[in-house]
Amino acid sequence: MDEKKKKSKSARYSRFLIVLAKVFLLPILLFIFPKYHYEEGLEKKPRIKGRGMVVCNHNNFAIDGFMMYLIWIRRNIFPLVTRVFYDNKKSIWAWGLRRVGAIRIGPQVDELASPFENVSKYLELERVIMTMPEGGSNRSSERMLPFKSGIFLMALNSNAPIFPTYLGKVKAFKRAQIYVGKPIFPQEALDEATRTGEKPADALTRLTREKMEKFENEYFQIKEKTRKKQ
């Protein structure tokens, strides 16, 4: 079998596994009763047309990535995975991620040399990449960790819009709060960089962070109101 046929077969296999994963993940919604919050001016259940990069905070190592498949269920998304996890031969989750087309990156998201070419290829094919710019699950505090800027440079170089998504803490049988923002296009970051003198990647990182911090504040307000009622 030549290389072209192998790639075609692998792509069909990946699409099948992604659909299968979504089917198996749907019952999760019955246990978390999600409530969606959409940024003003954004239609409910927005579609991602063409290339894009879904950016999410990272609270839980096991569940956050799977939630992205359900939130953006209309598109197949391909996650960036650190090589420490990607190369784990004993993990069933790592095996599954490799099969659905996850992209292997270095332990630090800013290590661009190895993943950049693969990310560019995926985006050139009008695919959607999923990434968590905190660089790891947030176990140190309830607020988001600092963002790595490397993924935003990838988005700029590929002219891919950022789709900010924020997840509140997900717990079984407690309503999950999910926030979805309007896309941030690379041109917005370029205009902002011209205005402020920042590097474009830093401007895009900041614009995304500010939007997600707004969602974070709204989430903690809801959490505090719920606590007072109890």
NUZARO-208156 format. One record per atom (N, C-alpha, C, O, CB): x, y, z; residue in one letter. Coordinates in steps of 0.05 Angstrom, whole numbers, plus 32768, in hexadecimal, padded with zeros to 4 digits. Glycine has a CB too. Layout:
NUZARO-208156
XYZA...
END
This chain:
NUZARO-208156
80117FE88000M800080008000M801280198000M8023801C8011M7FED80008019M800D802B7FEDD801E80437FECD801780578002D800380548010D801C80507FD0D8028806B8005E8026807E801BE800B808D801AE7FFF8092802EE803D8091801BE800280958002K7FEA80A47FFFK7FD280948008K7FC0809F8016K7FE680AD7FE2K7FD1807A8001K7FBA80698009K7FBB80658028K7FA680638034K7FBB804E7FFBK7FD380628033K7FD6805F8050K7FCA8077805EK7FBC80748072K7FF3805A8057K7FD1808F8055K7FC780A78062K7FA980A9805FK7F9B80B18072K7FD480C08055K7F9E80A28048S7F8180A38044S7F7380908057S7F5E80978062S7F7A809D8027S7F7E80788059K7F728064806BK7F73806D8088K7F6080698097K7F8080498068K7F8A80788090S7F8E808280ABS7F7A809980B1S7F6F809A80C7S7FAA808C80AFS7F7580AB809EA7F6380C180A2A7F4680B780A6A7F3880C080B7A7F6380D4808AA7F3E80A38096R7F2380988099R7F20808A80B4R7F0B808C80C1R7F1D80848082R7F35807C80BCY7F35806E80D6Y7F33808280EDY7F24807E8100Y7F4E805D80D9Y7F41809980EBS7F4080AD80FFS7F2480BA8101S7F1A80BE8117S7F5580C380FAS7F1880BF80EAR7EFD80CB80EAR7EE980B880F7R7ED880C18106R7EF580D280CER7EEC809F80F1F7EDA808B80FDF7EDD808A811BF7EC98089812AF7EE0806F80F1F7EF6808A8125L7EFA80898142L7EF080A28150L7EE680A18166L7F1880858148L7EF380BA8143I7EE980D2814FI7ECB80D18152I7EC080D98167I7EF180EB813EI7EBD80C8813DV7EA080C6813FV7E9880B28154V7E8680B78164V7E9480BD8123V7EA6809C8156L7EA18087816AL7EA580938186L7E96808D8198L7EB3806E8166L7EBB80A28189A7EC080AE81A3A7EAA80C181ACA7EA280C281C3A7EDB80BD81A2A7EA080D18199K7E8A80E3819FK7E7180D581A8K7E6480DD81BBK7E8380F58187K7E6B80BE819BV7E5480AE81A3V7E5780A481C0V7E4480A681CFV7E5080968190V7E6E809B81C7F7E73809081E1F7E7480A781F6F7E6E80A2820EF7E8C808081E2F7E7C80BE81EEL7E7E80D58201L7E6480E38206L7E6180F0821BL7E9280E881F6L7E5180E081F4L7E3780EE81F8L7E2A80E98213L7E1E80FB821EL7E2480E581E2L7E2B80D0821DP7E1E80CB8238P7E2A80DD824EP7E1D80E08262P7E2180AF823FP7E4280E7824AI7E4E80F9825FI7E3B81118264I7E39811B827AI7E6A81038256I7E2E811A824FL7E1C81318252L7E06812C8265L7DFC813F8272L7E1181398236L7DFE81138269L7DE9810C827CL7DF1810F8299L7DE1811082ABL7DDF80F08277L7E0C8110829DF7E16811182B8F7E1F812D82C0F7E24813282D8F7E2D80FE82BBF7E22813F82ADI7E2C815A82B4I7E18817082ADI7E1E818882B3I7E46815F82A6I7E02816A82A0F7DED817E829AF7DF981988291F7DF481AD829EF7DDB818282B2F7E078199827BP7E1681B28274P7E0481CA826EP7DEF81C78261P7E2781AD825CP7E0D81E08277K7E0081FA8270K7E13820A825FK7E2A820F8268K7DF7820A828AK7E0B82118247Y7E1C82208235Y7E18823E8238Y7E0182478239Y7E1782178218Y7E2E824C8239H7E2D826A8239H7E3B82738220H7E53826D821BH7E3A82758253H7E2D8282820FY7E39828B81F6Y7E3E82A981F8Y7E2E82B98202Y7E26828581DEY7E5582B181EEE7E5C82CE81EDE7E4782DD81DEE7E3C82D381CAE7E7882D281E1E7E4182F581E7E7E2D830581DAE7E33830981BCE7E49830F81B4E7E2B832181E8E7E1E830481ACG7E218306818FG7E2882EC8182G7E2B82EB8169G7E35831A8189G7E2C82D78192L7E3482BD8186L7E1C82AB8185L7E0D82A88199L7E4B82B08197L7E17829E816EE7E01828C816CE7E058273817DE7E1C826B8183E7DFC8283814FE7DEF82678186K7DF2824E8196K7DFC82388184K7DF68236816DK7DD8824681A4K7E0C82268191K7E18820F8182K7E2682198168K7E1F82108153K7E0381FA817BK7E39822C816BP7E4682368152P7E5682218144P7E5F820E8150P7E58824E8159P7E588224812AR7E678212811AR7E83821D8114R7E8682368113R7E58820C80FFR7E96820C8112I7EB182148109I7EB3820D80ECI7EB381F580E4I7EC88207811AI7EB5822180DBK7EB8821C80BEK7ED5822080B6K7EE1823480BBK7EA5823080AEK7EE0820C80A9G7EFC820D80A1G7F0E820880B8G7F0781FB80CCG7F0182288095G7F27821280B6R7F3B820D80CAR7F35821D80E4R7F27823180E3R7F57821580C0R7F40821480FAG7F3C82228113G7F4C82158129G7F5681FE8126G7F1F8223811AG7F4E8223813FM7F5C82188157M7F4B821D816FM7F4682348177M7F788226815AM7F418207817BV7F3182098193V7F44820A81ABV7F5581F981AFV7F1E81F08196V7F41821F81BBV7F52822481D2V7F41822181ECV7F2C822D81EEV7F60823F81D1V7F4B821081FEC7F3B820A8216C7F4D820B822FC7F658206822DC7F2D81EF8214C7F4282128246N7F508210825FN7F5281F28266N7F4581E1825AN7F4282208276N7F6381EC827AH7F6981D08280H7F6781CB829EH7F7A81CE82ADH7F8581C88276H7F4F81C282A7N7F4A81BC82C3N7F5081A082CAN7F5B819982DFN7F2E81C382CAN7F48818E82B8N7F49817182BEN7F57816282A8N7F5081658290N7F2D816682C3N7F6B815382AFF7F7B8145829BF7F6B8132828AF7F70812E8272F7F92813682A8F7F5681268297A7F4781108289A7F2F811A8279A7F2A81108264A7F3D80FD829EA7F21812F8282I7F0781358277I7F07814D8263I7EF6814D8251I7EF3813A828CI7F1981608267D7F1681798257D7F1881748239D7F08817F822AD7F2D818C825FD7F2B81648231G7F2E815F8214G7F1581518209G7F0C815881F2G7F46814E820FG7F0A813E8218F7EF28131820EF7EDA8144820CF7ECA814181FAF7EEB811A8221F7ED98157821EM7EC3816B821DM7EC4817B8204M7EAF818381F9M7EC4817D8236M7EDC818181FAM7EDE819081E1M7ED2818181CAM7EC7818E81B8M7EFC819681DCM7ED4816781CAY7EC8815781B4Y7EA9815B81B5Y7E9C815B81A0Y7ECF813981B7Y7E9E815E81CDL7E81816081CFL7E77817D81CAL7E62818181BEL7E78815781EBL7E87819081D3I7E7F81AC81CEI7E8081B381B0I7E6E81C081A6I7E9281BF81DEI7E9581A981A3W7E9981AF8187W7E9381958177W7EA3818D8166W7EB581B98180W7E7C8189817CI7E76816F8172I7E71816F8153I7E73815A8147I7E5D8164817FI7E6D81868148R7E688187812BR7E818185811AR7E8081818102R7E5981A18124R7E9881888127R7EB281868119R7EC481718127R7EC2816D813FR7EC081A18119R7ED481648117N7EE981538122N7F008165812AN7F0A8175811AN7EF2813D810DN7F0981638143I7F1F8173814CI7F3681618153I7F33814B815CI7F1681848165I7F4E816D8150F7F67815E8153F7F77816B8169F7F8181818166F7F77815C8138F7F7B815D8180P7F8881698197P7FA781698195P7FB381588188P7F81815B81B0P7FB3817E81A1L7FD0817E81A5L7FD5816F81BFL7FC8817581D3L7FDB819B81A5L7FE8815D81BFV7FED814C81D6V800B814C81DBV801B814881C9V7FE3812F81D2V8013815181F4T8030815081FBT803B813581F6T802E812081F9T803581598218T8055813481EER8061811A81E7R8063810881FER806480EF81FBR807C811F81DBR806481138217V80658102822FV804C80F18230V804E80D98237V806881138249V803580FC822AF801C80ED822AF801880DE8210F801080C68211F80058100822FF801E80EA81FAY801A80DE81E0Y802A80C481DDY802080B081D2Y802380F181C9Y804380C381E8D805480AC81E5D8050809681FAD805D808281FAD807180B581E6D803C809B820CN803780878221N802A806E8215N8012806E820EN802480948237N803980598214K803080408207K801C80308219K800F801E820FK8048802E8200K801B80388232K800980298245K7FEE80368249K7FDD802B8257K801780268260K7FEA804D823DS7FD1805C8241S7FBD8057822AS7FC4805B8213S7FD7807A8244S7FA5804E8231I7F90804A821DI7F8880658211I7F80806681FAI7F78803B8229I7F89807A8222W7F8180958218W7F95809F8203W7F8E80AA81EFW7F7E80A9822FW7FAF809B8209A7FC480A381F6A7FC1809381DCA7FC4809E81C7A7FE0809F8202A7FBB807A81DEW7FB7806981C7W7FA0807481B6W7FA28077819EW7FB1804C81CEW7F8A807B81C3G7F73808681B5G7F7880A081A8G7F7080A58191G7F5B808981C7G7F8780B281B6L7F8E80CC81AAL7FA080CA8192L7F9C80D8817EL7F9B80DD81BFL7FB280B78193R7FC380B3817CR7FB380AA8164R7FB880B1814DR7FD9809E8182R7F9E80998169R7F8E808E8153R7F7B80A38147R7F7480A18130R7F7E8077815DR7F7480B88157V7F6180CC814BV7F7080E48140V7F6480F8813AV7F4E80D58161V7F8B80E2813EG7F9A80F78130G7FA5810D8142G7FAA81238139G7F898103811DG7FA98107815CA7FB5811B816EA7FD181228164A7FDF81128157A7FB78110818BA7FD9813B8169I7FF281458160I800681468177I80008152818CI7FEF81628153I801C81398174R803081378189R80418150818BR804B815A8177R8043811F8184R8043815B81A4I8053817381A8I8067816E81BFI8065815A81CDI8041818C81AEI8079818181C4G808C817E81D9G807F818281F4G8068818A81F6G80A3819281D6G808E817D820AP808281818225P807A819D822AP806881A3823AP80968178823AP808681B0821CQ807E81CC821DQ807181D48203Q807C81CF81EDQ809681DF8225Q805A81E18204V804C81E981ECV805C81FC81DBV805881FD81C2V803181F681F3V806F820B81E7D807F821E81D8D8094821081C7D80A2821D81B7D808C823181EAD809881F681CAE80AC81E881BAE80A081E3819EE809281CF819AE80B581CD81C7E80A581F5818BL809681F58172L80A281E3815CL809481DC8149L809482118168L80BC81DD815EA80C981D18148A80BB81B8813EA80B781B58126A80E681CA814FA80B481A68150S80A9818C8147S808B818E8140S80838182812CS80AC8178815DS807A819C814FP805D819C8148P805581B08133P804081AC8127P804E81A18161P806581C4812EF805B81DA811DF805481D08101F804081D880F6F807081F0811BF806581C080F6E806081B680DBE804681A680D9E803681A980C7E807881A580D1E8042819480EDN8029818480EEN8011819580F2N7FFC819180E4N802B81708104N801281A98104V7FFB81BB8108V7FF581CA80EFV7FDE81CD80E7V800181CF811FV800981D480E1S800581E380C8S7FF781D280B3S7FE681DB80A5S802081ED80BDS800081B880B2K7FF381A6809EK7FD681A280A4K7FC581A28093K8002818B809EK7FD0819E80BEY7FB4819980C6Y7FA381B280BFY7F8D81AF80B5Y7FB2819380E4Y7FAD81CA80C5L7F9E81E280C0L7F9C81E880A2L7F8781F38099L7FAB81FA80CEL7FB081E18093E7FAE81E48076E7F9881D3806AE7F8C81D98056E7FC981DD8068E7F9281BC8078L7F7C81AA806FL7F6181B3807BL7F4E81A48079L7F83818E8078L7F6181CB8086E7F4881D78091E7F3E81C780A9E7F2581C480ACE7F3381D9807CE7F5081BC80B9R7F4881AD80D0R7F4781BF80E9R7F5081D580E8R7F5B819580D5R7F3D81B480FFV7F3B81C38118V7F4D81B6812DV7F4C819E8132V7F1D81C38122V7F5F81C68138I7F7281BD814DI7F6781C48168I7F5A81DA816BI7F8E81CA8148I7F6B81B3817CM7F6381B98197M7F7C81BB81A8M7F8E81AA81A7M7F5081A481A3M7F7E81D081B9T7F9581D481CAT7F8E81E181E4T7F7A81EF81E6T7FAB81E481BBT7F9E81DC81F8M7F9A81E88213M7FB381F7821AM7FC781EB8222M7F9381D28229M7FB382118217P7FCC82218219P7FD982248234P7FEE822F8237P7FC7823C820FP7FCB82198249E7FD8821A8264E7FF082068265E800182098277E7FC382128279E7FF181F48252G800881E28251G800681C98262G801781B88262G802081F08257G7FF081C78272G7FEC81B08283G7FD381B58294G7FC981CB8295G800481AB8295G7FC981A082A1S7FB181A382B1S7FB781B582C9S7FCC81B382D5S7FA6818882BAS7FA481C682D0N7FA781DA82E5N7FA081CD8300N7F8981CC8308N7F9681F382E0N7FB481C5830FR7FB081B9832AR7FB881CC8340R7FB481C68358R7FBE819F832CR7FC581E28339S7FD081F4834DS7FBC82088358S7FBE8211836FS7FE882028342S7FA8820F8348S7F9482238351S7F7B8220833FS7F7B8210832CS7F9F823F8350S7F67822F8346E7F4E822E8336E7F4F8240831EE7F3F823D830CE7F3682348348E7F618254831ER7F6382668308R7F76825B82F3R7F87824A82F9R7F6D82828312R7F73826582DAM7F83825A82C4M7FA1826082C9M7FA8827582D4M7F7A826682AAM7FB2824E82C0L7FCE825282C0L7FD6826482A9L7FC682698297L7FDD823782BEL7FEF826F82A9P7FF8827F8292P7FF782708278P7FFB82578278P801582898297P7FF1827E8262F7FEF82718248F800B8270823BF801B8282823EF7FDB82808236F800F825A822CK80278258821BK801F82658200K8009826381F6K802F823A8216K8032827481F5S802C828481DDS8031827481C3S8029827D81ADS803D829D81DCS803E825D81C4G8046824F81ACG802E8247819AG8030824A8182G8055823681B3G8019823E81A6I800182368197I7FF5824D8188I7FE9824A8172I7FED822881A8I7FF782658194F7FEB827D8187F7FFC8285816FF7FF18290815CF7FE98294819BF801682818171L802782868159L802082738143L801F827B812BL804482838161L801A825A8149M801182468135M7FF782508128M7FF5824F810FM800C822B8142M7FE4825A8138A7FCB8264812DA7FD0827B811AA7FC4827D8105A7FB8826C8143A7FE1828E8122L7FE782A58111L7FF3829D80F7L7FEB82A780E2L7FFA82B88120L8007828C80F8N8015828480E0N8004827480CDN8009827480B4N802D827380E7N7FEF826780D7S7FDC825880C6S7FC2826780C1S7FB0825C80B4S7FD6823D80D3S7FC1828080CBN7FA8829080C7N7F8F828180D1N7F7B828080C3N7FA5829880AAN7F92827580E9A7F7C826680F4A7F6F8275810BA7F7D827E811DA7F86824A80FEA7F548278810AP7F4782868120P7F488275813AP7F48825D8139P7F2A828C8119P7F4782838151I7F478277816BI7F2A82768175I7F1C828A8174I7F598286817FI7F21825F817FF7F06825C818AF7F09825781A8F7F0E824081B1F7EF78244817CF7F07826C81B9P7F0B826981D6P7EF4825B81E3P7EDC826181DEP7F0E828481E3P7EFA824781F3T7EE682378201T7EEF8234821ET7F06822D8224T7EE2821B81F4T7EDD82398231Y7EE48236824DY7ED28222825BY7EBA82228258Y7EE28252825CY7EDF8210826AL7ED081FC827AL7ED382018297L7EE9820582A2L7EDB81E08273L7EBB820282A5G7EBC820382C2G7EC481E782CCG7EC581D482BCG7EA1820C82CEG7EC881E482E6K7ECF81CA82F1K7EB881B682EAK7EA181BC82F0K7ED481CC830FK7EC0819F82DFV7EAC818B82D8V7EAB817682EEV7EBE816982F4V7EB3817E82BCV7E92817382F9K7E8E815E830EK7E75814F8307K7E61815B82FDK7E8C816B832AK7E758135830CA7E5D81258306A7E45812E8316A7E478134832DA7E638107830CA7E2E812F8308F7E1481368313F7E138153831DF7E01815A832CF7E0E8123832AF7E2681648314K7E2481808319K7E26818F82FEK7E36818782EDK7E3B8189832CK7E1681A382FBR7E1481B082E1R7E2F81BD82D9R7E3A81CD82E8R7DFE81C582E2R7E3881B682C2A7E5181C182B7A7E4B81DB82A9A7E3881DE829AA7E5F81AD82A4A7E5D81EF82ADQ7E5A820982A0Q7E6E820A828AQ7E868208828EQ7E5E822082B5Q7E64820F8271I7E75820F825AI7E72822A824BI7E5C82338246I7E6E81F78247I7E8882378246Y7E8882518239Y7E958250821DY7EAA8245821AY7E968266824AY7E87825B820AV7E91825A81EEV7E92827781E4V7E7E828681E5V7E7F824881DCV7EA9827F81DAG7EAC829B81D1G7EAD829D81B3G7EB1828981A4G7EC582A681DCG7EAA82B581A9K7EAC82BB818DK7EC982B78184K7EDB82BC8194K7EA382D78186K7ECD82AE816BP7EE982AA8162P7EF982C38162P7EEF82D9815DP7EE9829D8146P7F1382C08167I7F2682D68165I7F3782D0814CI7F4682BC814BI7F3882D8817FI7F3682E28139F7F4482DE8120F7F6082EA8121F7F6582FE812EF7F3482EA8108F7F7382DE8113P7F8F82E88113P7F918305810DP7FA283138118P7FA082D88100P7F81830F80FBQ7F83832B80F3Q7F7D833D810BQ7F898353810DQ7F6F833280DDQ7F6C8335811DE7F6683458136E7F8083478146E7F85835D8151E7F5083378146E7F8F83328148A7FA883328157A7FBD8344814AA7FCB83528157A7FB38316815BA7FBE8343812FL7FD183538120L7FCA83718124L7FDC83818128L7FD0834C8102L7FB083788123D7FA883938128D7FAF839C8144D7FB883B38149D7F8A83978122D7FAA838A8157E7FB083918173E7FCE83948178E7FD683A68187E7FA5837B8186E7FDE8383816BA7FFB8385816EA800583A08162A801883AC816DA8008836E815FA7FF983A8814CT800183C28140T7FFA83D98153T800983EC8156T7FF283C78125T7FE483D68161R7FDB83EB8174R7FEC83EC818DR7FF284028197R7FBE83E7817BR7FF383D58197T800183D481B1T801F83D081B0T802E83D581C3T7FF683BD81C2T802983C88198G804683C28195G804E83A7819FG806683A081A0G805583D781A5G803A839681A5E8040837A81ADE804883698195E80448371817EE8028836E81BBE80538352819BK8056833E8186K803A83338180K802A83308192K806A8327818EK8034832D8166P801983238160P8011830B8170P7FFA83098178P8018831C8142P802482F88174A801D82E08184A801682E781A1A800482DB81ADA803482CC8184A802482FB81ACD801E830481C7D8002831281C8D7FF3830E81DBD8034831781D2D7FFC832181B3A7FE2832E81B2A7FCC831A81B0A7FB7831D81BEA7FE18342819AA7FCF830581A0L7FBB82F1819DL7FB882E181B7L7FA182DA81BFL7FC182DE8186L7FCE82DB81C4T7FCD82CE81DET7FBD82DE81F2T7FAC82D48201T7FEA82C981E9T7FC382F881F4R7FB5830A8207R7F98830C8201R7F87830A8213R7FC283258207R7F91831081E7L7F74831381E0L7F6582FA81E8L7F4E82FB81F2L7F72831981C2L7F7182E381E3T7F6482C981EAT7F6182C78208T7F4C82BF8213T7F7382B181DFT7F7782CD8216R7F7782CB8233R7F6282DE8240R7F5482D58252R7F9382D2823ER7F6082F68236E7F4D83098241E7F3082FF823EE7F2083018250E7F5083248234E7F2B82F38227K7F1082E98223K7F0A82D28235K7EF482CF8240K7F0C82E18205K7F1D82C08238M7F1982A98249M7F1982B08267M7F0B82A38277M7F2F82948244M7F2782C5826EE7F2682CF828AE7F0A82DB8290E7F0082D882A6E7F3C82E3828FE7EFE82E7827CK7EE382F1827FK7ED082DA8285K7EBF82DC8297K7EDA83018267K7ED282C58276F7EC282AD827AF7EC882A18296F7EB5829982A5F7EC782978265F7EE182A1829EE7EE9829682B8E7EDC82A682CEE7ED2829A82E1E7F08829782BBE7EDC82C082CCN7ECF82D182E1N7EB282CC82E3N7EA782CA82F9N7ED582EF82DBN7EA482C982CCE7E8882C382CBE7E8282A882D9E7E6F82A582E8E7E7D82C382AFE7E94829582D4Y7E90827A82E0Y7E93827B82FEY7E83826F830CY7EA6826782D4Y7EA7828A8308F7EAA828C8325F7E94829C8332F7E8E8297834AF7EC58298832BF7E8882AF8324Q7E7182BD832FQ7E5982A98333Q7E4C82AA8347Q7E6982D4831CQ7E558298831FI7E4082848321I7E4682718338I7E34826A8347I7E3D82758306I7E5F82698339K7E678256834FK7E628262836AK7E598254837CK7E85824F834BK7E69827C836DE7E6582898387E7E47828C838EE7E40828883A5E7E7282A48387E7E378292837BK7E1A82948380K7E0F82798388K7DFE8278839AK7E0B829F8366K7E188264837BT7E0E82498381T7E178242839ET7E07823583ADT7E198235836DT7E2F824983A5R7E39824383C0R7E29825183D6R7E23824583EBR7E56824B83C3R7E21826A83D0K7E12827A83E4K7DF5826E83E8K7DEA827083FEK7E10829783DCK7DEA826383D3K7DCF825883D4K7DCE823E83E4K7DB9823783F0K7DC4825383B8K7DE4823083E5Q7DE5821683F3Q7DE582198411Q7DE682058420Q7DFE820683EAQ
END
